[in-house]
Amino acid sequence: DCAWEGCGDGGALEVRAPGSLHLELIAVTREGSVVRLYPSPCDVDSQYSGTGALRRPLSRDERDDLLTVFVVAARTPEAARELRREFDVMPAACETGLVRGAAVRGRLVTLERRLAPYADDLGWRRVRIAPRPVEPRVATTERG
């Protein structure tokens, strides 16, 4: 949950990667798709400082759909350019043609292999998204 203006009803992702020139957020959904969360044409509310700090609001539905988020940060111009090039082909969360099923693992392995020459200039972090607690339901009985 978050308290800043523009925060979504599902909270927000807040990322700090000091010294980064470029950030990418990708997510694995509960349906098994891989989507690009940031930067994305369907994301108009994120706040990126340009110095490695990002706030991305989430809708309640989006939050409930996310299983894992990968944060990838580039520290050099070359790594940032290659990172953008690789991620630009990934569909955004609001688009069709999502990567699903066995192709998900293949896509992540391919990304890791293609970005290997920049390993010293990239930082990867995997973040598991905790499911929202389910509100307890109170059973009632009616007597007539």
ROMARDO-684792 format. One line per field, with one value per residue (C-alpha): residue number from 0; residue in one letter; chain; z, x, y. Coordinates in nm, 3 decimals. Layout:
! residues N
nr = NUM;...
rest = A;...
kette = A;...
zz = Z;...
xx = X;...
yy = Y;...
***
This chain:
! residues 144
nr = 0;1;2;3;4;5;6;7;8;9;10;11;12;13;14;15;16;17;18;19;20;21;22;23;24;25;26;27;28;29;30;31;32;33;34;35;36;37;38;39;40;41;42;43;44;45;46;47;48;49;50;51;52;53;54;55;56;57;58;59;60;61;62;63;64;65;66;67;68;69;70;71;72;73;74;75;76;77;78;79;80;81;82;83;84;85;86;87;88;89;90;91;92;93;94;95;96;97;98;99;100;101;102;103;104;105;106;107;108;109;110;111;112;113;114;115;116;117;118;119;120;121;122;123;124;125;126;127;128;129;130;131;132;133;134;135;136;137;138;139;140;141;142;143
rest = D;C;A;W;E;G;C;G;D;G;G;A;L;E;V;R;A;P;G;S;L;H;L;E;L;I;A;V;T;R;E;G;S;V;V;R;L;Y;P;S;P;C;D;V;D;S;Q;Y;S;G;T;G;A;L;R;R;P;L;S;R;D;E;R;D;D;L;L;T;V;F;V;V;A;A;R;T;P;E;A;A;R;E;L;R;R;E;F;D;V;M;P;A;A;C;E;T;G;L;V;R;G;A;A;V;R;G;R;L;V;T;L;E;R;R;L;A;P;Y;A;D;D;L;G;W;R;R;V;R;I;A;P;R;P;V;E;P;R;V;A;T;T;E;R;G
kette = A;A;A;A;A;A;A;A;A;A;A;A;A;A;A;A;A;A;A;A;A;A;A;A;A;A;A;A;A;A;A;A;A;A;A;A;A;A;A;A;A;A;A;A;A;A;A;A;A;A;A;A;A;A;A;A;A;A;A;A;A;A;A;A;A;A;A;A;A;A;A;A;A;A;A;A;A;A;A;A;A;A;A;A;A;A;A;A;A;A;A;A;A;A;A;A;A;A;A;A;A;A;A;A;A;A;A;A;A;A;A;A;A;A;A;A;A;A;A;A;A;A;A;A;A;A;A;A;A;A;A;A;A;A;A;A;A;A;A;A;A;A;A;A
zz = 0.000;-0.055;0.038;-0.245;-0.485;-0.791;-0.609;-0.747;-0.552;-0.550;-0.400;-0.588;-0.682;-0.553;-0.686;-0.589;-0.796;-0.732;-1.020;-1.280;-1.617;-1.719;-1.543;-1.678;-1.489;-1.624;-1.450;-1.454;-1.409;-1.238;-1.587;-1.669;-1.905;-1.911;-1.950;-1.951;-1.671;-1.720;-1.948;-2.117;-2.345;-2.106;-1.805;-1.784;-1.406;-1.319;-1.169;-1.266;-1.124;-1.387;-1.102;-1.035;-0.835;-0.976;-0.844;-1.043;-0.923;-0.949;-0.992;-0.761;-1.054;-1.174;-0.824;-0.783;-1.121;-1.055;-0.924;-0.966;-1.081;-1.224;-1.188;-1.431;-1.394;-1.637;-1.509;-1.839;-2.163;-2.362;-2.122;-2.114;-2.494;-2.517;-2.235;-2.413;-2.742;-2.586;-2.386;-2.661;-2.825;-2.507;-2.494;-2.240;-1.982;-2.173;-2.510;-2.673;-2.791;-2.443;-2.395;-2.220;-2.096;-2.181;-2.389;-2.065;-1.938;-2.285;-2.317;-1.979;-2.056;-2.396;-2.234;-1.980;-2.254;-2.482;-2.195;-2.056;-2.216;-2.001;-1.679;-1.490;-1.594;-1.518;-1.193;-1.177;-0.883;-0.854;-0.627;-0.534;-0.496;-0.187;-0.251;-0.089;0.223;0.169;0.382;0.619;0.550;0.835;0.801;0.911;0.959;0.942;1.162;1.064
xx = 0.000;0.112;0.005;0.142;-0.088;-0.170;-0.131;-0.352;-0.623;-0.396;-0.097;0.226;0.563;0.841;1.190;1.520;1.827;2.079;2.316;2.087;2.041;1.744;1.492;1.266;0.990;0.852;0.605;0.484;0.107;-0.104;-0.212;0.152;0.206;0.509;0.427;0.623;0.508;0.755;0.816;0.488;0.241;-0.042;0.137;0.087;0.102;0.450;0.691;1.056;1.320;1.585;1.821;1.705;1.387;1.053;0.698;0.440;0.078;-0.118;-0.487;-0.645;-0.702;-0.345;-0.205;-0.413;-0.290;0.084;0.285;0.647;0.808;1.159;1.339;1.627;1.851;2.124;2.420;2.594;2.465;2.553;2.372;2.072;2.052;2.068;1.817;1.569;1.624;1.552;1.250;1.091;0.965;0.792;0.417;0.285;0.029;-0.250;-0.164;-0.251;-0.004;0.126;0.406;0.252;0.321;0.651;0.748;0.777;1.079;1.229;1.191;1.353;1.643;1.692;1.691;1.949;2.172;2.148;2.220;2.509;2.779;2.644;2.625;2.857;2.643;2.300;2.128;1.840;1.608;1.317;1.032;0.747;0.413;0.223;-0.143;-0.388;-0.546;-0.896;-1.159;-1.311;-1.674;-1.915;-2.170;-2.516;-2.821;-3.175;-3.440;-3.797
yy = 0.000;0.357;0.707;0.925;1.106;0.896;0.568;0.291;0.112;-0.194;-0.015;0.047;-0.091;0.130;0.061;0.217;0.136;0.418;0.481;0.325;0.491;0.279;0.052;-0.221;-0.402;-0.728;-0.954;-1.310;-1.322;-1.587;-1.700;-1.768;-1.474;-1.244;-0.874;-0.550;-0.319;-0.034;0.142;0.069;0.249;0.159;0.306;0.681;0.722;0.592;0.839;0.785;1.017;0.939;0.852;0.499;0.562;0.450;0.449;0.254;0.249;-0.075;-0.128;-0.384;-0.624;-0.583;-0.642;-0.956;-1.086;-1.044;-1.336;-1.223;-0.899;-0.876;-0.543;-0.496;-0.192;-0.078;0.122;0.211;0.368;0.054;-0.177;0.061;0.065;-0.316;-0.357;-0.128;-0.312;-0.651;-0.538;-0.328;-0.649;-0.764;-0.697;-0.451;-0.562;-0.384;-0.542;-0.871;-1.134;-1.212;-1.465;-1.768;-2.117;-2.284;-1.981;-1.779;-1.969;-1.972;-1.595;-1.530;-1.765;-1.599;-1.254;-1.365;-1.512;-1.206;-0.969;-1.180;-0.958;-0.673;-0.875;-0.639;-0.341;-0.488;-0.568;-0.820;-0.858;-1.099;-0.990;-1.223;-1.048;-1.156;-1.227;-0.991;-1.135;-1.265;-1.100;-1.355;-1.427;-1.450;-1.726;-1.631;-1.840;-1.722;-1.866;-1.847
***
